[in-house]
Amino acid sequence: MARRMVTWMRWEFSREIELTAGVRLIILDRLVKVVTLVVGGIVLLVAERTGWLSGFVADAQQDLNLNPGSSLWERAVNSVVHQFGSLSTSVQTIFAIAAILYGLLEAVEAFGLVRRRRWAEYLVFLATIAFIPVEIEELARHPSALKGLAFAINVVIAVYLVWRKKLFQPRPPSEGLRAPSAEPAAAVGG
């Protein structure tokens, strides 16, 4: 049983994927996330280490006169600035490191997809569905258009990877039998 599983895994992970328009969109999604998360994490680390973030929070609230009666964008900026600015430095560091690490995971996924590696599809699928329960809970607690869009994109990615019927394929033929694609090549050469 274990030998069959290892044989199947070797076969499965040795296959190359087809770069369809859907896979290219997934690569683009991952690259946008990489840039956003890694740059955001680095900025947050630098801002926390230099003390710039707490000064920025105070200046932004005073200069922009952010209050609940202001525009939607001003309230959004106020919310983000206030939430991150009120965190302790150790929590800010944890958020920054987590953002960078998650960005690096997204980079590995994008790299694997660009290289047409089967393991990358599995990694994208697992990383995508792992956060769907968290996204559902967050949407239920604090719904927003951006959270809804992120949730929808992740569901579409997961469904697409399964639907293409290339993520989960049947096991390879027995070791004693040749794969159908190998027979014509043998007939031509011999």
Beta strands, then each sheet from edge to edge (+ up, - down):
end
